[in-house]
């Protein structure tokens, strides 16, 4: 039997049956080599830190009536851009995520139908769900149409994209034709098209509601905007979330392990619960591209710890 005393000193974490089962399952399946053990241990350690940081908030939540998250955790495959498809799927499963959105590294936009079919089969065989694709840049009509055809062929529910402003009427037509959502991704300071969710919202607020936002909370924070307030303000169009942490609330901020940066992650998770967000919260861990697993595992563990405290 695994002892959780090492991993979970906080009372909230000790009360979490879900986290205990998750850790035990991961450790039981581990090959027991030192590297994998440390990666899995980091999940528990991060969860403990998360539970300590939000224990007071958890008690407050109980006072007002606890609500459980309706959203699911997933992987933005840009995190694993240095790894091939087979490796990316295994790594996604290793950190306990069930949903994945493909960046073109893992399924090219110009893939042939048989290549798409093969990739989708691999996702299903890995026990994962392919929910979306992106970030996909759309600079002309051909690229917009390619994105929709690609998403439909792969069975994706959402395109995480960056369509240029003049293409939005075409996007509006195609979301109706294909019944596929488009979540516009913000890229923070320096992005002249969609630096903030607010920028995108102002452009799409009168369009079909299947056109909405992918709030990249790292870029939102780097723009000096509280991601929680942004998510709450534009809740009616929030279709996807890229979760990460950053070192500073300025353009110089860079990705770090979740829980070590300046974003109030417990507040953000509680906001998603408050607005009844039911989509995917995808980890986009941009740090350590050649060896992302330790930091990714720590980040996933931190968020799970926050969720377990609600």
Buried (B, 14 or more C-beta within 10 A) or exposed (E): EEEBEEBBBBBBBBBBEEBBEBBEEBBEEBEEEEEBBEBBBBBBBBBBBBBBBBBEBBEEBEEEEEEEBEBBBBBBBBBBBEBEBEEBBEBBBBBBBBBBBBBBBBBEBEBEEEEBEEBBEBBEEBEBBBBBBBBBBBEEEEBBEBBBBBBBBBBBBBBBBBBBEEBBEBBBEBBEEBEBBBBBBBBBBEBEBBBBBBBBBEBBEEBBEBBBBBBBBBBBBBBBBBBBEBBBBBBEBBBBBBBBBBBBBEEEBEBBBBBBBBBBBBBBBBBBBBBEBEBBBBBBBBBBEEEBBBBBBBBBBBBBBBBBBB
